[in-house]
Amino acid sequence: MAEWVTVYLLEMRSQLSLKPKTDSKGLSICECEIEQPKFNCFLYELVGADWQWTDRLSWTAEQWKDHVGQRNLRTEVAYKKGAIADYYA
């Protein structure tokens, strides 16, 4: 039996839509510029646990490496007061 996964994306089509905030309230976002498949796997498990993300839990190390190695993939991590708050890849 096939399992369906729904993925939601946000898209900003114009640079003019970006509205800078002056008070981040302890939140910072950082791009992980070095490919780290184990880190991506960790983030998926940590952030996804509350959302029942299960589709990638069975991935092998090689599958994570292939996923993270995609040319168009970027990993961004949100930190709240130094702790991981969220991520997207």
C-alpha positions in Angstrom: 0.0 0.0 0.0 1.4 3.4 -1.0 2.0 6.0 1.7 1.2 9.6 0.7 3.2 12.6 1.9 2.1 16.2 1.7 4.8 18.8 1.4 4.1 22.5 1.9 6.4 25.2 0.5 6.7 28.9 0.9 7.9 31.0 -2.0 8.8 34.7 -2.2 8.7 35.8 -5.9 10.0 39.3 -5.4 12.9 40.7 -3.4 10.6 43.7 -2.7 8.4 41.3 -0.6 11.2 41.0 1.9 10.5 43.1 5.0 13.4 43.3 7.4 12.7 43.0 11.1 14.7 45.0 13.7 13.9 42.8 16.7 14.6 39.1 16.2 13.5 38.2 19.7 16.5 35.8 20.0 15.9 34.0 16.7 18.6 33.7 14.1 18.8 31.7 10.9 22.0 30.3 9.5 22.7 28.4 6.3 24.7 25.2 6.8 27.1 25.7 3.9 29.0 22.5 4.4 27.2 19.3 3.4 26.5 17.2 6.5 24.1 14.4 5.8 24.2 13.2 9.4 23.2 16.7 10.6 20.3 16.8 8.1 19.2 13.4 9.4 19.4 14.7 13.0 17.4 17.8 12.1 14.8 15.8 10.4 14.3 13.5 13.4 14.5 16.4 16.0 12.2 18.8 14.2 9.9 16.2 12.6 9.2 14.2 15.8 6.4 16.5 16.8 4.9 16.4 13.3 5.1 12.7 12.8 7.6 13.0 9.9 8.3 9.4 9.1 9.0 9.1 5.4 12.7 9.6 5.7 13.4 7.8 9.0 14.3 4.6 7.1 16.8 6.3 4.8 20.3 4.9 4.7 23.4 7.1 5.2 23.9 6.9 1.4 20.4 8.2 0.7 21.0 11.1 3.1 24.3 11.8 1.3 22.5 11.8 -2.1 19.8 14.1 -0.8 22.1 16.6 0.8 24.4 16.6 -2.2 21.7 17.8 -4.6 22.9 21.0 -6.3 19.7 22.9 -5.6 19.4 21.9 -1.9 20.2 24.4 0.9 19.9 23.7 4.6 18.9 26.6 6.8 18.6 26.2 10.5 16.7 28.5 12.8 18.1 28.9 16.3 16.2 30.4 19.3 18.6 31.6 22.0 21.2 29.1 20.7 18.9 26.1 20.5 17.6 24.5 17.3 14.1 25.8 16.7 13.4 24.7 13.1 15.0 24.0 9.8 14.3 23.7 6.1 16.2 21.9 3.4 
